[in-house]
Amino acid sequence: MWSRWQPDRNLYFNSYFVRGEIENLLVDPLPLTDADAGQIGASGGAAWVVITNRDHERAAQEVAARFGASIAASEPDAGEMSVRADRILHDDDVIAGARVISLDGLKTAGEFALWLRDSRSLIVGDALWGDPAGRVRMMPDDKLADPLRAARSLRRLRVVYPSHLLLGDGTPIFDRAYDAITSCLEATGEAHVNVVNLDQLTYWPRVGPGVYRAGDAEIGFLLGAKKLGYRAARLEPGNAFCPMHWHTEEEELFIVWEGRPTLETLHGSTVLRPGDLVAFPTREFGAHKLVNRSDAPATVIMISNTRSEVCFYPDSKKLLVDATDTIVRSEPTLDYYDGES
């Protein structure tokens, strides 16, 4: 990060350099000192300059030329900038390992954030300001295209459950980004921040081998939930949501919203219909797999408590240790002192 103090705003403007596995990127770059440029150059330079909104064009052209980088921006804002965008970014696009999260109702029509999954970090331009330090706030209403739409849209930043929030304006938030965003939205005093309709959800592809593919919509994080998890799964004919499994701590409830998916368990299978509710206890009896064997799409709402746990996969004899995100074989079992001396 490199910054410049803005006395009229009484806060810092910030820019970010992100080193990726294959390509590096620069976000909303301010003018560089020779020391800044030297450090970036020593880290491999940059392939992309990303502009999160048209008002953060800043020194993009100069910095891109210095490193031979291409410029990327959103379609609504690209036509209103003085620099030419080499790539137009859309919602859910990935650039240099960063995923685009488009926003709505803010100062510019093309505002977006970047999600860095490996570091659980969000980079935002003008969408939120880090002011005062330790908190974030929205722009004043008179600077927003639509304050209500903006607040609803900013909920999308919670979907990924970020740890860190790297802000273009003000002081970044570390380790508590999700809570900071939630506090900001709740400060608007509007009930809409924890209300969403199923037809407003964004389904992201969940793709595995073979039949394991579905549309996966996070609901709980979107609405600011922490103790209960909610999501929706959309299955096309012939697809499955996940392998047969059962939880030791997370008790689940499935609600069939549309379609006729098949529920497979260790004690048989059954075709579900809209309105069916299915409980999965936290023991082997609760093992389940959801498959759509019908000729029409199916949508299921999933609810559970959120607890660190171990999850068993009986068909493949695996277990997932949630606390360390470790998957190992559950069989054969080992002696307590196996490998010890």
Buried (B, 14 or more C-beta within 10 A) or exposed (E): EBEEEEEEEEBBBBBBBBEBEEBBBBBBBBEBEEEBBEEBEEEEBBBBBBBBBBBBBBBBBEBBEBBEBBBBBBEBBBEBBEBEBBEBBEBEBEBBBBBBBBBBBBBBBBBBBBBBEEEBBBBBBBBBBBBEEEBBBBBEEEEBEEBEBBBBBBBBBBBBEBBBBBBBBBBBBEEBBBEBBBBBBEBBEBEEBBEBEEEEBBBBEBEEEEEBBBBBBBBBBBBBBEEEBBBBBBBEEEBBBBEBBBBBBBBBBBBBBBBBBBBBBBEEEEEBEEEBEBEBEBEEEBBBBBBBBBEEBBBBBBBBBEBEBBBBBBEEEBBBEBEEEEEEEBEEEEEEEEEEE
